[in-house]
Amino acid sequence: MNNSSNSLKSLLELGVSDDFRQCAATMNIHCLQDVLDQDLSEIKAHPAFNYIWYTDLLSLLKKEGLLDEFQDRLL
């Protein structure tokens, strides 16, 4: 499957937990492309950010084949 199409799937389509989706929604994240488009420092500065959510995000990015792209954008 094309990784870029994975980035456009809604978090609901990706089957994440309600807690993960609710936390993401407060940060205006509704699909993985939203994560790829935002500056990580802005995400981390958001009051809803926590490292448990971030760990789940990294696992999801890896599962969807987008972790390398995410890491490349950090450099």
N, C-alpha and C positions, 0 to 999 in steps of 0.2 A: 504494500500500500504506500502511496505517496505521502511522505512526512508532512508536506505543506498542507495537504488536505486534513491531516490529523490535527494540525494547529488550529483549524477553523471549526472543528467540532465543538459544540457547546459542552460545558462541564457536565451537564445532565446526560448528554449522549455518551460521555466517557465513563459514566457510572461511578463518579466520585460520591463520597458521603455527603449527606445534607449539611453537616457541620463544615466540611471543606468548602462546599459551594456557597454557604452563607457568609463565611469569612471572606472568600474571594469576592463575592458580590459587594461587600462593603468597601473593597479596594478597587471596585469597578473592573473586576476581572470576570469575564463570562466565558472565555475560551482560552486555549493556550497561546494563541496569537497575541492576546492582550498582555500576557506575561512577557512574550518576546519583544513586544513593542515598548514596554515600559522600562524605565531605568530602575535597576535593582535597588538603588539607594532610596528611591521614592517608595518602592514597595516596602522595604524594611522600615522606613520612617513612619509608615501608616500605623495608627493606634491598634488596628485589628491584627497586625502582623505578629506571628509567633513562630518559633522554630519548629514546633511540631507540624504546623501547617506547611512550613517551608520544606521540611523533610518529605512530607507527602507530595508536595509539588515536584520535587526533584525525582521522586520515584515515578510519578506520573509522566514527567517529561522523558525519562528513560524508557518507560514502557511504550510510549508513543514514538520513540525514535527521534526525539527533539532535544535531548540533553546536550549533545555536542554543539548544536546551534545556539542553545542558551548560553553555554559556557563561552563559545566564541564571541558572543555579543558582549560578554563581560570584559573582554580584553581590550 
